[in-house]
């Protein structure tokens, strides 16, 4: 088992992370530090001290995989090493490992969205925002594909998004994002990488939005329509989607959207059954992909999986915002360690929630081992 684990894609990928420490003056290998932190986070640890105490309780288990000739690292050692690892190398190893996971081949819908790590100090971004990370999430597989540090929401995410897109294979994918990233340069980057975009039109693109709104007000024979109704979580929701063909030749402002083919209008009506309070909203989207109304509505809704499946679990299962990490690099690397754990849990069979799987891994070393080994496909 030890030999198989050390040859798994998880260990092989992160063994390539360059060690920033002075050679021949370190008691512990970097992969041992990374392994202990990932296992601690996977089992619900929420501080460096908790990870240290967890490793002490599981010393016999860790010794199955690592030499640990000098015992176990202290919580200070764990924190210091994570503050020294270059995030770009850590992210590169993460992306290499993700490529080896089950189900990563084929057409995908990829969502890009940012999240603040509230437990960090606001001095991370000129006293304005705490550490802010842009995440890339695959809707079909439920896996996180990448993360990049950004200077803040909205326009602060654009440079980070371009870096993420440069490192992804986008052929055959539809990339969704919110209005802050719905700009021409991001759309062009996606098209240059062989992918398609589906972007919301808001006031930051008022000229394009105004034209699309008027286009839907005009009678059109080739309108594709879909309507869905459901009652869930104590509310009734109606969604109506309409799709029209458009092109860059229809309007001078649309020329800035490369490969534009589709305009989408989504009407939502939500009624709270207990209070009978009803709210409505209308949103417009554009896409370079030829979609019918059913496909468009599904793709629009799929974007929210990054909030419901990734960001929600980071806040609730991993309590990310409760970690008080003052060192910028350590906070960034620690956030990526949580996403390693998220992907491991997503790949672990069973209908239990991620929180239950984490508790079970902490209780049962054999189950923890099975989670780690399931990363090898």
C-alpha positions, 0 to 999 in steps of 0.5 A, spaced: 500 500 500 505 504 501 508 503 494 502 504 491 500 511 495 507 514 493 506 512 486 499 515 486 498 521 481 496 525 488 503 524 491 507 524 484 504 531 482 506 535 489 512 531 489 514 536 484 513 542 488 520 546 489 522 546 496 524 553 498 528 551 504 535 551 505 538 544 502 540 539 507 538 543 513 531 540 513 528 535 518 522 534 513 521 533 506 516 538 503 511 532 501 511 530 508 509 537 510 504 537 504 501 531 506 500 532 513 496 539 512 492 536 507 490 530 511 489 534 517 484 539 513 481 533 510 479 531 517 476 537 519 482 541 522 481 548 523 488 551 525 495 549 525 495 547 532 489 542 530 493 539 525 499 538 529 495 534 534 492 530 529 498 528 526 500 526 533 494 522 534 495 519 527 503 518 528 503 510 527 498 511 520 503 517 517 509 512 518 506 507 513 507 513 508 513 517 510 519 516 514 519 521 519 526 520 522 525 526 526 518 525 529 513 530 527 513 537 525 510 542 529 505 547 528 510 553 527 514 548 522 507 547 518 505 554 518 512 556 516 513 551 510 506 553 507 508 561 507 515 559 503 512 555 498 511 559 491 503 559 490 504 558 482 508 552 483 503 549 488 497 551 483 501 548 477 502 541 481 494 542 483 492 542 475 497 537 473 494 532 479 487 534 477 488 532 469 489 525 472 482 525 476 476 521 473 471 524 468 476 530 466 475 528 458 470 530 454 465 536 453 465 541 460 461 547 462 466 551 466 464 556 471 469 562 473 468 566 480 471 569 485 471 568 493 474 572 499 477 569 504 474 573 510 479 570 515 485 574 512 486 581 514 484 586 510 491 589 509 492 583 503 489 588 498 491 595 500 486 595 506 480 594 501 479 587 501 481 580 504 485 575 500 481 574 494 481 568 490 478 567 483 476 559 482 475 555 476 470 550 477 467 544 472 460 543 473 459 536 470 465 533 475 464 537 481 471 538 481 475 545 482 480 546 476 484 552 478 485 558 483 488 565 482 489 570 487 486 577 484 486 584 487 478 584 488 471 583 485 469 585 479 475 588 474 480 586 479 478 579 477 480 580 470 488 579 470 487 573 474 481 570 469 486 571 463 492 567 467 487 561 469 484 561 462 491 561 459 492 554 463 486 551 461 484 546 455 478 550 453 476 546 446 469 543 447 467 547 453 463 553 455 465 558 460 460 562 464 462 567 469 458 573 472 458 580 469 464 583 472 468 578 468 463 579 462 468 584 458 471 583 451 478 581 452 475 575 456 471 573 451 476 573 446 481 570 450 476 564 451 475 564 443 483 564 442 483 558 447 478 554 443 472 555 448 465 558 447 463 563 452 456 565 455 456 572 459 451 576 462 450 583 460 449 588 465 450 595 465 457 595 464 456 593 457 450 598 457 450 599 449 450 591 448 445 590 453 440 596 450 440 593 443 439 585 445 433 588 450 430 591 444 431 585 439 427 581 444 421 586 444 421 585 436 417 580 433 421 574 431 419 568 428 425 563 430 424 564 437 426 558 441 422 558 448 422 554 454 419 554 461 420 550 467 416 550 474 418 547 480 416 547 488 423 546 492 425 549 499 418 552 500 418 556 494 415 556 487 420 558 481 418 559 474 423 560 469 422 562 462 428 562 457 428 565 450 433 564 445 435 568 438 440 568 433 445 574 433 451 576 430 457 581 430 454 584 424 447 586 427 450 592 431 456 596 431 457 594 439 456 587 438 462 587 433 467 587 440 464 580 442 468 575 438 464 569 434 457 571 437 451 567 435 446 567 441 442 572 445 438 569 451 433 572 455 431 569 462 425 571 466 425 568 473 419 569 478 419 566 485 414 565 490 415 564 497 409 559 499 409 561 506 408 569 505 406 568 498 411 574 496 413 574 489 419 577 486 421 577 479 427 579 475 429 579 467 437 577 465 440 577 458 446 573 456 450 572 450 454 566 447 458 564 442 455 557 442 449 555 438 444 553 443 437 552 444 432 555 449 433 548 453 440 548 453 441 555 454 437 555 461 441 549 463 447 552 462 445 559 465 443 555 471 449 551 471 454 557 473 451 557 480 454 550 481 460 554 483 457 557 489 452 552 491 458 546 491 464 549 491 464 556 495 458 554 500 462 547 502 468 551 503 464 556 508 460 550 511 464 544 511 471 547 511 469 553 515 474 557 511 472 564 513 474 562 520 481 561 519 485 567 522 491 566 517 496 573 517 501 570 512 499 572 505 502 566 502 500 561 507 493 563 506 493 562 499 496 555 499 492 553 505 486 555 500 488 550 495 489 545 500 482 545 501 480 545 494 485 538 494 481 536 499 474 538 496 476 534 489 478 528 494 471 528 497 468 529 490 471 523 488 470 519 494 463 514 493 457 515 497 451 519 498 454 522 504 455 530 505 462 532 505 462 534 512 460 527 514 465 524 509 470 529 513 468 526 520 468 519 518 475 520 515 477 523 522 474 517 526 477 512 521 484 511 518 482 506 513 477 510 510 482 516 510 487 512 506 481 510 501 479 517 500 487 518 498 487 512 494 481 514 490 485 519 487 489 515 483 485 513 477 
